[in-house]
């Protein structure tokens, strides 16, 4: 993993005024109203280039309850996606400046990194060492503790950029100095793009007899005529509030990607998502038989139709997107797979990935194995696939799958980004995939 982490530097070892000075932050009257006002004006996170490869990031948080004498907050966990370890009983924490409402800490990170982060304030009864003493040290106990405190997650109030919503909650973006350029998203973050009005988004009630469930999907178009239909899995994450639709419209208007119709298909809940996106044939058959006819009729009212189909997903959705391209080859030939869960169906690899990979490099009955053994064909596919340096074993499975697709005649563009299993990375990956699969010049 091309990310470097160092221990939080304590005030006793560095001296906070000297540390603040090195980041060009105010160093007098630390914790006063004026000091906080000045820090707010600068905006977090605070980044200093350390050398050509790495940068130091300083995190500062204000305790809303005041000083240590007034506040019940005993610790503040620092959760930087795919960098800090939330599988440990000794998580990375901020350090309080005694007698103030100031918490701070710093990490050294690869200067190309992009990812999300948040703070998790906890009280004394939630401290990991106390929970550990009262229970056992098992992986299950540690996960139960983490899940119990994860609900306290908050974004960084000092960060001026829009907050991010993911499966874990609300977080803030962290863009290091050499992070790859994000087409469209930088304009969105600066507030330069127009919001998409609700009138431009068609809500579709999909009551599936085959699946025995109901959900609302959404249809949005940047096209006014026949155009590709892009199916976005986990569609609730890609809606107007996320900025995605505004970015898609902007990149279409500026001739970066071709006009298209976008179908946002939400996952209902965690258990349903696990079932439907784990190479589940009934899900895709129902989507084709029940949902797409509704979409076709809506487009027809505007004298439009879908010229071809592209499916995009992340994590389990990245697995499911490739499965759809393989299984329904007469419909799908273009796939965007972001951090695909290609360890499937071997769930043991999620528990002890290193030992399992060493003994069984390619998961049995995985898509990669099926491709390599000619049980399925991929020669018709054009795939954009990406995975992050911070995703550890996921890199192994994605590389296996890439090699399998390429070796069996499929076209695949593969990118390894400096980031983790993170919505902030996936929003860039979605755009890169669209640039590859439906570039603006294809509409000419």
C-alpha positions in Angstrom: 0.0 0.0 0.0 1.5 3.3 -1.1 0.5 5.2 2.0 2.6 6.2 4.9 1.2 6.6 8.4 3.0 7.9 11.5 2.0 8.2 15.1 0.1 11.2 16.3 2.7 13.7 17.5 2.1 14.8 21.1 2.4 18.3 22.3 5.1 17.3 24.7 7.4 16.1 21.9 6.9 18.9 19.4 5.4 21.9 21.1 2.0 22.9 19.7 3.0 26.5 18.9 6.0 25.3 16.8 3.7 22.7 15.1 1.1 25.3 14.2 3.8 27.7 13.0 5.1 25.1 10.6 1.5 24.9 9.1 1.3 28.7 9.0 -1.5 28.6 11.6 -2.0 31.1 14.5 0.0 30.0 17.5 -1.0 32.5 20.2 -4.1 32.3 22.4 -4.7 28.7 21.4 -8.3 27.8 22.0 -9.6 31.4 22.3 -12.5 32.6 20.2 -10.2 34.7 18.1 -7.9 31.7 17.5 -10.8 29.5 16.4 -12.1 32.3 14.1 -8.7 32.5 12.5 -8.4 28.8 12.1 -11.9 28.6 10.6 -11.0 31.3 8.1 -8.0 29.2 6.8 -10.0 26.0 6.5 -9.0 22.4 7.1 -7.5 20.0 6.7 -4.1 21.6 7.0 -1.4 20.1 4.7 2.3 20.6 4.5 4.5 19.0 1.9 7.2 16.9 3.6 9.2 15.6 0.6 8.5 14.8 -3.0 6.5 11.7 -2.1 4.7 12.5 1.1 2.8 15.3 2.9 1.9 15.9 6.6 -1.8 16.4 7.4 -2.8 18.2 10.6 -6.3 17.6 11.9 -7.9 20.0 14.4 -11.3 19.6 16.1 -13.1 21.8 18.6 -14.8 20.1 21.5 -18.4 21.6 21.5 -18.7 21.0 25.2 -15.6 23.0 26.0 -12.4 22.2 28.0 -11.5 18.9 29.5 -13.0 20.1 32.8 -16.4 20.6 31.3 -16.6 18.0 28.5 -17.5 14.3 28.9 -15.6 13.4 25.7 -12.7 11.2 26.7 -11.2 10.5 23.3 -11.6 11.4 19.6 -10.9 8.7 17.1 -9.5 9.7 13.7 -11.0 7.7 10.9 -9.2 8.2 7.6 -10.6 5.8 5.1 -8.2 2.9 4.3 -5.4 4.5 6.2 -6.2 4.4 9.9 -7.1 0.9 11.1 -10.6 0.5 12.5 -10.0 -3.2 13.1 -7.7 -2.5 16.1 -8.2 -2.1 19.8 -5.7 0.7 19.6 -7.2 3.1 17.0 -5.5 6.4 16.0 -6.8 9.2 18.2 -6.5 12.9 18.4 -4.7 14.5 21.4 -6.4 17.1 23.6 -4.5 20.3 24.6 -5.0 20.4 28.4 -7.2 23.3 29.6 -8.6 24.0 26.1 -11.3 22.7 23.8 -8.6 21.9 21.2 -8.0 18.3 19.9 -5.3 17.7 17.3 -3.3 15.1 15.5 -1.3 14.5 12.4 -0.6 11.8 9.8 2.0 11.5 7.0 0.3 10.4 3.8 1.3 9.8 0.2 0.9 13.2 -1.6 -1.2 11.5 -4.4 -3.8 10.3 -1.9 -7.5 11.2 -2.1 -9.9 9.9 0.5 -12.5 10.7 3.1 -12.1 11.2 6.8 -14.1 11.8 9.9 -13.9 12.3 13.7 -15.5 9.9 16.2 -15.9 11.5 19.7 -16.4 8.9 22.5 -17.0 9.0 26.2 -15.2 7.2 28.9 -17.4 4.1 29.0 -16.7 3.7 25.2 -12.9 3.7 25.5 -11.6 0.6 23.8 -9.3 -0.5 26.6 -12.3 -0.4 29.1 -14.5 -2.4 26.7 -11.6 -4.8 26.1 -11.2 -5.4 29.8 -14.9 -6.0 30.3 -15.2 -8.5 27.5 -12.9 -10.5 25.3 -10.3 -9.7 22.6 -11.9 -11.5 19.7 -12.3 -10.0 16.3 -16.1 -10.2 16.7 -15.9 -8.2 20.0 -13.7 -5.6 18.4 -16.0 -5.2 15.5 -19.0 -5.0 17.8 -17.2 -2.2 19.7 -16.4 -0.3 16.5 -19.9 -0.5 15.2 -21.2 0.8 18.5 -19.0 4.0 18.3 -19.2 4.4 14.5 -22.6 6.1 15.0 -20.8 9.0 16.6 -19.0 9.8 13.3 -19.0 13.5 12.3 -17.4 15.4 9.4 -14.8 18.1 10.0 -16.5 21.4 10.7 -13.4 23.2 9.6 -13.5 21.7 6.1 -15.2 24.1 3.7 -15.8 21.5 1.0 -19.2 19.7 0.7 -19.6 16.7 3.1 -19.7 13.2 1.7 -22.3 10.5 2.5 -21.3 6.8 2.4 -22.4 3.6 3.9 -20.5 4.5 7.1 -22.1 7.9 7.5 -21.1 11.5 6.9 -17.4 12.4 6.3 -15.2 15.1 4.8 -12.9 15.0 1.7 -9.1 14.9 1.9 -7.3 15.9 -1.3 -3.5 15.7 -1.1 -1.4 18.1 -3.3 -0.6 15.5 -6.1 -4.0 13.8 -6.2 -5.3 13.2 -9.7 -7.4 15.9 -11.3 -11.2 15.3 -10.9 -13.1 16.4 -13.9 -16.3 18.2 -13.0 -16.0 17.4 -9.2 -13.7 20.3 -8.5 -16.2 22.7 -10.1 -19.0 21.1 -8.0 -16.9 21.4 -4.8 -16.4 25.1 -5.5 -20.1 25.7 -5.9 -19.8 26.5 -9.6 -22.3 24.0 -11.0 -26.1 24.3 -11.1 -28.2 22.0 -9.0 -30.5 19.7 -11.0 -34.1 20.4 -10.4 -36.4 17.6 -9.3 -38.6 18.1 -12.4 -35.7 16.7 -14.5 -35.6 13.4 -12.6 -38.3 10.8 -13.3 -39.2 8.6 -10.3 -40.0 5.0 -11.2 -41.9 2.7 -8.9 -40.4 -0.7 -9.4 -42.5 -3.4 -7.7 -40.8 -6.7 -8.6 -42.9 -9.8 -8.6 -39.7 -11.9 -9.2 -37.8 -10.4 -6.3 -40.7 -9.8 -4.0 -39.7 -6.3 -3.2 -40.3 -2.6 -4.1 -38.1 0.4 -4.6 -38.0 3.7 -6.4 -35.5 4.1 -9.2 -34.7 7.4 -11.0 -34.2 8.3 -14.6 -32.2 11.4 -15.6 -31.1 12.4 -19.1 -28.4 14.7 -20.5 -29.6 13.6 -23.9 -32.6 14.8 -25.9 -32.6 12.0 -28.4 -31.5 8.4 -28.8 -28.5 7.7 -26.6 -26.8 5.1 -24.4 -28.5 4.1 -21.1 -26.2 4.0 -18.2 -27.4 1.9 -15.2 -25.9 3.1 -11.9 -26.1 0.5 -9.1 -26.5 1.8 -5.5 -28.4 4.6 -7.2 -29.4 6.3 -4.0 -25.7 7.4 -3.7 -25.6 9.0 -7.1 -28.6 11.2 -6.9 -28.8 15.0 -7.2 -27.7 15.8 -3.6 -24.4 14.0 -4.2 -23.6 16.4 -7.1 -23.3 13.5 -9.6 -26.1 14.6 -11.9 -24.8 18.2 -12.0 -21.3 16.9 -12.9 -22.7 14.6 -15.6 -24.6 17.5 -17.1 -21.6 19.8 -16.9 -19.3 17.2 -18.6 -21.9 16.7 -21.3 -22.3 20.4 -21.9 -18.5 20.9 -22.1 -18.2 18.0 -24.6 -16.3 15.6 -22.4 -18.8 12.7 -22.4 -21.6 11.9 -24.8 -25.2 12.7 -24.0 -26.8 9.7 -22.2 -29.8 8.5 -20.2 -29.0 7.5 -16.6 -31.0 5.0 -14.6 -30.2 5.0 -10.9 -31.2 1.7 -9.3 -31.0 1.9 -5.5 -30.2 -0.9 -3.1 -33.0 -1.4 -0.6 -31.0 -2.3 2.5 -27.8 -4.1 3.4 -29.1 -7.6 3.4 -31.0 -7.2 0.2 -28.0 -5.5 -1.4 -25.8 -8.4 -0.4 -28.1 -10.9 -2.0 -29.0 -9.0 -5.2 -25.5 -7.7 -6.0 -23.7 -11.0 -5.4 -24.0 -12.4 -8.9 -27.7 -12.9 -8.5 -29.3 -13.9 -11.7 -33.0 -13.1 -10.7 -32.0 -9.5 -9.9 -30.7 -8.8 -13.4 -33.5 -10.8 -15.1 -36.1 -8.8 -13.2 -34.4 -5.6 -14.1 -34.5 -6.5 -17.7 -38.0 -7.9 -17.7 -39.7 -5.4 -15.3 -37.8 -2.2 -15.0 -36.3 -1.6 -18.4 -39.8 -1.7 -20.2 -40.9 1.1 -17.9 -37.8 3.1 -18.8 -38.3 2.5 -22.5 -41.9 3.8 -22.3 -40.8 6.9 -20.4 -38.1 7.6 -23.0 -40.5 7.0 -25.9 -42.7 9.8 -24.6 -39.8 12.2 -25.4 -39.1 10.4 -28.7 -36.0 8.9 -27.2 -34.6 5.4 -26.9 -31.6 3.6 -25.6 -29.0 2.9 -28.3 -26.9 0.6 -26.1 -26.5 -0.2 -22.4 -23.7 0.4 -19.9 -23.7 -0.8 -16.3 -21.6 0.7 -13.5 -21.1 -0.3 -9.9 -18.7 -0.2 -6.9 -17.6 -2.8 -4.4 -20.3 -5.5 -4.6 -21.8 -3.4 -7.4 -18.6 -3.6 -9.3 -18.8 -7.4 -9.1 -22.4 -7.3 -10.1 -21.8 -5.0 -13.1 -19.2 -7.4 -14.6 -21.5 -10.3 -13.9 -24.3 -8.6 -15.8 -21.9 -8.0 -18.7 -20.9 -11.6 -18.8 -24.3 -13.2 -18.2 -26.5 -10.9 -20.3 -24.0 -10.5 -23.2 -26.8 -9.7 -25.6 -27.7 -6.6 -23.6 -24.5 -5.4 -21.9 -21.2 -4.9 -23.5 -19.9 -1.9 -21.5 -19.0 -2.2 -17.8 -17.6 0.1 -15.2 -16.3 -1.8 -12.2 -15.0 0.3 -9.3 -13.2 -1.7 -6.5 -15.1 -4.8 -7.5 -15.6 -7.4 -4.8 -13.9 -10.2 -6.9 -13.1 -12.3 -3.8 -16.7 -13.5 -4.2 -18.0 -16.1 -3.5 -15.3 -17.0 -0.9 -16.4 -15.1 2.1 -13.5 -16.5 4.2 -11.2 -14.1 2.3 -12.8 -11.2 4.1 -11.8 -12.6 7.4 -8.3 -13.8 6.8 -7.3 -12.6 3.4 -3.5 -13.1 3.6 -3.6 -16.8 4.5 -6.3 -17.6 2.0 -4.6 -15.8 -0.8 -1.4 -17.6 -0.1 -3.1 -21.1 -0.2 -5.7 -20.4 -2.9 -4.7 -17.4 -5.1 -7.8 -17.4 -7.2 -11.2 -17.8 -5.5 -13.0 -21.0 -6.5 -16.0 -20.3 -8.8 -15.1 -16.6 -8.9 -15.7 -14.6 -12.1 -11.9 -14.7 -12.8 -11.9 -18.5 -12.5 -15.0 -18.9 -14.7 -13.4 -16.6 -17.3 -10.0 -18.5 -17.3 -11.7 -21.9 -17.5 -13.8 -20.7 -20.5 -17.1 -21.3 -18.6 -18.1 -17.8 -19.7 -17.1 -15.5 -22.6 -15.8 -11.9 -22.2 -14.6 -11.3 -25.8 -17.6 -8.9 -26.3 -16.8 -6.8 -23.3 -15.3 -3.3 -23.0 -14.5 -2.7 -19.4 -13.2 0.2 -17.2 -11.9 -1.3 -14.0 -10.2 0.5 -11.1 -9.0 -0.3 -7.5 -7.2 1.7 -4.8 -3.7 1.2 -3.4 -5.2 1.3 0.0 -7.5 -1.7 -0.6 -4.8 -4.3 0.0 -6.2 -7.8 -1.0 -8.8 -6.2 -3.2 -5.9 -5.2 -5.5 -5.0 -8.9 -5.8 -8.5 -9.9 -6.9 -9.0 -7.0 -9.3 -5.6 -7.7 -10.9 -6.6 -11.4 -11.3 -9.9 -10.4 -12.9 -8.2 -7.8 -15.2 -5.7 -10.4 -16.5 -8.5 -13.0 -17.0 -10.6 -10.5 -19.1 -7.7 -9.4 -21.1 -6.3 -12.9 -21.6 -9.7 -14.1 -23.0 -10.1 -11.3 -25.5 -12.0 -8.6 -23.6 -11.0 -5.0 -23.8 -10.2 -3.6 -20.3 -8.7 -0.3 -19.2 -7.3 -0.8 -15.7 -6.3 1.9 -13.3 -4.9 1.8 -9.8 -5.7 5.0 -7.9 -4.1 6.3 -4.8 -7.0 5.9 -2.4 -9.1 3.4 -0.6 -12.5 1.7 -0.6 -14.2 5.1 -0.7 -17.0 7.0 -2.4 -14.6 9.9 -2.9 -12.5 7.7 -5.1 -15.5 6.1 -6.8 -17.0 9.4 -7.9 -13.8 10.0 -9.9 -13.7 6.5 -11.2 -17.3 6.8 -12.5 -16.3 9.8 -14.6 -13.1 8.2 -15.9 -15.1 5.1 -16.9 -17.7 7.3 -18.8 -14.9 9.2 -20.5 -13.5 5.8 -21.7 -16.8 4.1 -22.7 -19.0 7.0 -23.9 -16.7 9.8 -24.9 -18.2 12.9 -26.4 -16.9 12.1 -29.9 -18.9 8.9 -30.0 -22.0 11.1 -30.4 -20.7 12.7 -33.6 
